[in-house]
């Protein structure tokens, strides 16, 4: 289960956006978006009532770090836009603002991959946890009006393949699972992080978006 904060989708700058509604969702539930975009807070996270959209994002990052005792640092990307994504090293991906960064659907002709820009970590980690949150936007026809409506639905991690580099891309740790602690071998250690998310299984039937991406170490 999760809490979905619905954020006004028309405010500029985005940082000034209002929280219009709060919905609670279970597996396979759909949350109507109307003119909003979603921010997901997993049930395992504990946050105080946010005073604003910016406050919500700040509290989400801190709550993710607190969810993994023993780790001191988090590299958190709210994926509100694609500024943290390396377009040159990504393929067949979706790029936009207001939670529209993700992997493309079928018919792309190649693997769909998102790769982050290289980021200095400030230390040389020996263990880490990667957390991502996939979701889909589902379109349904209103039987009364014939209009299409947009809804949020939690995605699945089953087809997502994740890799992390700590040495600026010299080597990548493969088979990384969301929310699972992973040891970093000496040969893979370093202080510059890169994350890859991809799907090469042809299992995506609609774009898969990501609500946030966090490297905890």
C-alpha positions, 0 to 999 in steps of 0.5 A: 500500500502507499499514499499518493499525493496529487500535486497541481500539474499547471503551476510554474515554477513546479516548486510552488505547486500545491498539494490538491489531494491525498489518496491511499492505494493498494496493489492494482488500485487506480488513482484518478489524476485529473490535472495533477501529477503523483508523488508516492510515499510507501507505507513503510515510510513515516513522514509528518504532514507536509506543508508544501510540495517542496517540503513533501519531497524533502521529507520523502528523501529523509524518510527513505534514508531513515528506512535503512538504519546503518546508512548515513547518506542518500543520493535522492532524485525526485525525478520531477524532471530529467536533469539527473538523466544522461540523455547521451547514455540513455536509449528509448526513454521518456523524458519530461517534467512532473513525473514523466521520466521513464522507460518507453513502451513497445516498438522502440526497436531497442532496449529501453534504458535510463542512465543517470549522470555521474555524481560525486558521492563524497565517500567510497561506499562498501555497501548500498541500497538502491530504491526505485518506484515504478508506475504506469499511467492508465487511460480509461474511457468515461462511459458517460462522456466518452472522454479518456481519463488518466489514472495512476497505478503502481508498476511492477519491478519484475521486468526492471533491470538495475545496475550501479557503478561506483567508479564512474562507469568502469564497472557496473554491479548488475542484478540490483534489486530495489530495497535490497542491501548489496555489498560492493566488491573492492574492484567495484568500489569508488566515489562516483556513482552512476545508475542504470534502469532498463527493460530488455524483456519486451514486457512493457506495453505502456511507458513505465515511469519512475516516481523517485530514485534513491541511492543509499550508502 
